[in-house]
């Protein structure tokens, strides 16, 4: 997923990414885990 996202950013010539997360009825701990996984696995690696 990370590689696909980075490829799309490069192809679009985008210099930033806006990400809106929606968790529905997930428990708070599951929502926080998902948000942290996205941050550390994807966002922290975007130059």
ZIGI-V861026 format. One record per run of one state. SS is the DSSP state (h for helix, s for strand, l for the rest). FROM is the first residue (numbers start at 1). TO is the last residue. If there is no record, write none. Layout:
ss=SS from=FROM to=TO
ss=SS from=FROM to=TO
This chain:
ss=l from=1 to=1
ss=h from=2 to=12
ss=l from=13 to=27
ss=h from=28 to=41
ss=l from=42 to=42
ss=h from=43 to=45
ss=l from=46 to=47
